[in-house]
Amino acid sequence: MRITTLLFLYLIIFLPLSAQTDSLRTEAYYWAGRGYFNKSLEMLRQLPDDSLDISDMRLRYDNFANLGNLDSLFFWGNQILKRDPYNISLILDYTPRLNKGKVSDLGGRVTYSEKVIDICQKYRERDSTHILVNRQLAEAYYNIGNYDLALPTLKQLEAVGDTCFGTLYTLGLTYQRMGDNSMAYDYLSRATAINDDANPYCLFTLGIVCNRIGFGAEALSYLDMAKEKMMPDRQTLFRLHKELAEAFRMKGEHDFRLEELQECMSLAGEKDVNELTYEMGQCYFALKKRDKAKECLRKFLDATQNKEYNDNIKYKRQSAEQTLRMMMW
């Protein structure tokens, strides 16, 4: 690494400015290609401002994208479009990010759909039929609640053969927002069929629409599927409640901890039952419910007798025996 640094200093001192700039660019691409995005940015920052070309700006944009630095990414996206508002490669990456937005410091999500509209409308001066650009434009109109403009943009997409899930889904949502539940039902049904009933929000909205047009049985079916898909799987729920129990333990709130442990027990696999039984026993002891504590701790000891598989089980057995002895005094 020292040799690389010395070589770099040599190049800076002795090479002509144009050669230095080319060398910095080469270094920047080299480090970015290896995943050293901050180091690539260090090289790019040493380029004189008046020598920056669009490729330099795009490399900065890509580096910040890989680092998840949205503020800097937005800055360089805007800089590129000031020079070339028809840079389709950037537009197709940048506009979905603007439509998605970022988490606000105050909570919630901030989107930049008005910016997307400006970018896409400018590009449409050159090409009004680009499907990917028009998708982002339609989404931006929908995001700001301008359904009167979202609808014709979406219908234009449908007319040129774009009947992917996203287009059909947004059409369904748009018709629902405009109060046309029959048309919303048509597009949401097609969208969920294309997507093999995989999107819970599409199913949920379709269930709502079915209720509005009197398809009660169908609504129940879609809403049940949405509920099932929105619900975390059993293992995830188990881990969630276990972490909640640990948080309440650390706060000393044993009654709430016990509730979480009981939820864990209802979700537990066979390998987790013994440890939960022990934890519940200690929780009952802290709550001064001695009969329940004794029941759980004895049950744990019976289940783990001659099964001291690891230090954790050994420790818990010793702790359970000690707690039982304390309750005998």
C-alpha positions in Angstrom: 0.0 0.0 0.0 3.0 2.3 0.8 4.4 1.8 -2.7 0.9 2.6 -4.2 0.8 5.8 -2.2 4.3 6.9 -3.3 3.5 6.2 -6.9 0.3 8.3 -6.6 2.3 11.2 -5.1 4.8 10.9 -7.9 2.1 11.1 -10.5 0.5 14.2 -8.9 3.9 16.0 -8.7 5.5 15.2 -12.0 2.8 14.5 -14.6 1.1 17.2 -16.6 -2.4 18.3 -15.4 -4.2 16.4 -18.2 -2.3 13.2 -17.4 -2.9 13.7 -13.7 -6.6 14.0 -14.4 -6.6 10.8 -16.5 -4.7 9.0 -13.7 -7.2 10.1 -11.1 -10.0 8.9 -13.2 -8.3 5.5 -13.7 -7.8 5.2 -10.0 -11.4 6.2 -9.3 -12.8 3.5 -11.6 -10.3 0.9 -10.3 -11.4 1.4 -6.7 -15.1 1.5 -7.5 -14.7 -1.7 -9.5 -13.4 -3.4 -6.4 -16.1 -2.0 -4.1 -14.0 0.7 -2.4 -16.5 3.4 -3.1 -15.2 5.9 -0.6 -11.7 5.6 -1.9 -13.1 6.1 -5.5 -14.8 9.3 -4.2 -11.5 10.4 -2.8 -9.9 10.2 -6.2 -12.9 12.0 -7.9 -12.8 14.9 -5.3 -9.2 15.7 -6.5 -10.4 16.4 -10.0 -10.7 20.1 -10.8 -14.3 21.2 -11.0 -13.9 22.6 -14.5 -12.6 19.2 -15.8 -15.6 17.2 -14.5 -17.4 15.4 -17.3 -20.7 13.5 -17.2 -18.8 10.2 -16.7 -17.1 11.6 -13.6 -20.5 12.8 -12.3 -22.1 9.4 -13.0 -19.3 7.6 -11.2 -19.9 9.8 -8.2 -23.7 9.1 -8.5 -23.1 5.4 -8.6 -20.6 5.4 -5.7 -23.2 7.3 -3.5 -25.9 4.8 -4.7 -23.7 1.9 -3.5 -23.1 3.7 -0.2 -26.7 4.5 0.3 -26.1 8.2 0.5 -29.3 9.5 -1.0 -28.7 13.2 -0.4 -25.4 13.2 -2.4 -26.9 10.8 -5.0 -29.8 13.3 -5.5 -27.3 16.2 -5.9 -25.2 14.4 -8.6 -28.3 13.2 -10.4 -29.5 16.7 -10.7 -26.1 17.9 -11.8 -26.0 15.4 -14.6 -29.5 16.3 -15.8 -28.6 20.0 -15.9 -25.9 19.1 -18.5 -27.9 16.4 -20.3 -31.7 16.3 -19.5 -32.1 13.4 -22.0 -29.6 11.1 -20.3 -31.8 8.0 -20.4 -29.5 5.7 -18.6 -29.5 8.1 -15.6 -33.2 8.8 -15.8 -34.2 5.2 -15.6 -32.1 4.7 -12.5 -32.8 8.1 -10.9 -36.6 8.5 -11.3 -37.5 5.3 -9.4 -35.4 6.4 -6.5 -37.1 9.8 -6.5 -40.5 8.2 -6.6 -39.6 5.9 -3.7 -38.0 8.8 -1.8 -36.3 8.5 1.6 -37.2 8.3 5.3 -37.7 11.7 6.8 -35.9 12.8 9.9 -39.3 13.4 11.5 -40.5 10.0 10.5 -42.5 8.9 7.5 -41.2 9.0 3.9 -40.5 12.0 1.7 -40.9 11.5 -2.0 -39.9 13.7 -4.9 -42.6 12.9 -7.4 -42.8 16.5 -8.6 -39.1 16.3 -9.6 -39.9 13.0 -11.5 -42.7 14.8 -13.4 -40.3 17.6 -14.5 -37.6 15.1 -15.6 -40.0 12.8 -17.5 -41.9 15.6 -19.2 -38.6 17.1 -20.4 -37.6 13.7 -21.8 -41.0 13.2 -23.5 -40.2 16.3 -25.6 -37.8 14.0 -27.4 -39.6 10.6 -27.0 -43.2 10.4 -25.6 -43.5 6.7 -26.1 -40.7 5.3 -23.9 -42.5 2.8 -21.7 -40.1 2.9 -18.7 -40.1 6.7 -18.6 -43.9 6.8 -18.8 -44.2 4.2 -16.0 -42.3 6.5 -13.7 -44.3 9.5 -14.8 -47.6 7.7 -14.1 -46.4 6.6 -10.7 -45.4 10.2 -9.9 -48.8 11.5 -10.9 -50.4 8.9 -8.7 -48.2 9.7 -5.8 -49.1 13.3 -5.8 -52.8 12.4 -6.1 -53.3 13.8 -9.7 -55.3 10.9 -10.9 -56.7 12.8 -13.9 -53.2 12.9 -15.3 -52.1 9.5 -14.0 -55.0 7.7 -15.8 -54.2 8.8 -19.4 -50.5 8.1 -18.9 -51.4 4.6 -17.7 -53.8 4.0 -20.5 -51.1 5.1 -23.0 -48.9 2.4 -21.5 -51.7 -0.2 -21.8 -52.3 0.9 -25.4 -48.7 0.1 -26.4 -48.8 -3.3 -24.8 -47.5 -2.6 -21.3 -49.7 -4.9 -19.3 -47.2 -5.8 -16.6 -48.2 -6.2 -13.0 -47.1 -2.7 -12.0 -49.1 -0.9 -14.8 -52.3 -3.0 -14.1 -52.0 -2.5 -10.4 -51.5 1.2 -10.6 -54.5 1.4 -13.0 -56.6 -0.5 -10.5 -55.5 1.8 -7.7 -56.2 4.9 -9.8 -59.7 3.8 -10.7 -60.4 3.0 -7.0 -59.2 6.5 -6.0 -61.4 8.0 -8.6 -64.4 6.1 -7.3 -64.8 3.7 -10.2 -64.8 0.4 -8.4 -66.0 -1.7 -11.3 -62.9 -0.7 -13.4 -60.7 -1.0 -10.4 -61.9 -4.6 -9.9 -61.1 -5.4 -13.5 -57.5 -4.2 -13.4 -56.8 -5.4 -9.9 -58.1 -8.9 -10.8 -55.8 -9.0 -13.8 -52.9 -7.7 -11.8 -53.2 -10.3 -9.1 -53.7 -13.1 -11.6 -50.5 -12.1 -13.4 -48.6 -12.0 -10.1 -50.0 -15.4 -8.9 -51.7 -13.8 -5.9 -48.3 -12.8 -4.5 -48.8 -9.1 -3.6 -50.7 -8.7 -0.3 -51.5 -5.0 -0.9 -53.1 -5.8 -4.3 -55.1 -8.6 -2.7 -56.1 -6.3 0.1 -57.3 -3.5 -2.2 -59.1 -6.0 -4.4 -60.9 -7.3 -1.3 -62.0 -3.7 -0.5 -63.2 -3.2 -4.1 -65.1 -6.5 -4.1 -66.9 -5.3 -1.0 -67.8 -2.0 -2.6 -69.4 -3.7 -5.6 -71.2 -6.4 -3.6 -68.9 -9.4 -4.2 -68.9 -10.4 -0.5 -67.6 -14.0 -0.9 -64.9 -13.0 -3.2 -63.9 -10.1 -0.9 -63.5 -12.6 2.0 -61.3 -14.8 -0.1 -59.0 -12.0 -1.2 -58.9 -10.4 2.3 -58.0 -13.8 3.9 -55.1 -14.2 1.4 -53.9 -10.7 2.1 -54.0 -11.3 5.8 -52.1 -14.5 5.5 -49.4 -12.9 3.3 -49.1 -9.8 5.6 -48.7 -12.0 8.7 -45.0 -12.8 9.4 -44.1 -16.5 9.4 -44.2 -18.5 12.6 -40.4 -18.4 13.1 -40.2 -14.6 12.6 -43.0 -14.1 15.1 -41.3 -16.3 17.6 -38.1 -14.3 17.3 -40.0 -11.1 17.6 -41.7 -12.1 20.8 -38.5 -13.5 22.2 -36.7 -10.2 21.7 -39.6 -8.4 23.2 -39.4 -10.6 26.3 -35.7 -9.9 26.6 -36.3 -6.2 26.3 -38.9 -6.4 29.1 -36.5 -8.5 31.2 -33.8 -5.8 30.9 -36.4 -3.2 32.0 -37.5 -5.3 34.9 -41.1 -5.4 33.7 -41.7 -9.1 34.5 -45.5 -9.0 33.9 -45.0 -7.8 30.3 -42.1 -10.2 29.9 -44.3 -13.1 30.9 -46.9 -12.2 28.3 -44.3 -12.3 25.6 -42.9 -15.6 26.8 -46.4 -17.1 26.7 -46.7 -15.8 23.1 -43.4 -17.5 22.4 -44.6 -20.8 23.8 -47.6 -20.8 21.5 -45.2 -20.5 18.5 -42.3 -22.5 19.8 -40.8 -25.6 18.1 -39.9 -28.6 20.2 -36.3 -27.5 20.7 -37.3 -24.2 22.3 -39.9 -25.4 24.8 -37.6 -26.4 27.6 -35.7 -23.1 27.6 -39.0 -21.2 27.5 -40.3 -23.2 30.5 -37.2 -22.2 32.5 -37.6 -18.5 31.5 -41.3 -18.6 32.5 -40.4 -20.2 35.8 -37.9 -17.5 36.7 -40.4 -14.8 35.5 -43.1 -16.3 37.9 -40.6 -16.3 40.7 -39.8 -12.5 40.1 -43.6 -11.9 40.2 -43.8 -13.8 43.5 -46.1 -16.5 41.9 -44.3 -19.3 43.7 -46.6 -22.2 42.8 -46.4 -21.4 39.1 -42.6 -20.9 39.4 -42.2 -24.3 41.1 -44.3 -26.0 38.4 -42.3 -24.5 35.5 -38.9 -25.0 37.0 -39.6 -28.7 38.1 -41.0 -29.3 34.6 -37.8 -27.9 33.1 -35.6 -30.0 35.3 -37.5 -33.2 34.6 -37.3 -32.5 30.8 -33.6 -31.8 30.8 -32.5 -34.5 33.3 -29.4 -36.3 31.8 -29.6 -33.9 28.9 -27.0 -31.4 29.7 -26.0 -30.8 26.1 -24.2 -27.6 26.6 -23.1 -25.0 29.1 -26.3 -23.1 28.7 -28.4 -26.0 29.8 -26.0 -26.8 32.7 -26.3 -23.2 33.8 -30.0 -23.1 33.6 -30.4 -26.4 35.5 -28.1 -25.0 38.3 -30.1 -21.8 38.4 -33.4 -23.6 38.5 -32.3 -25.8 41.4 -31.0 -22.7 43.2 -34.3 -20.9 42.8 -36.3 -23.9 44.0 -34.1 -24.1 47.1 -34.7 -20.4 47.7 -38.5 -21.0 47.7 -38.1 -23.7 50.3 -36.7 -21.4 52.9 
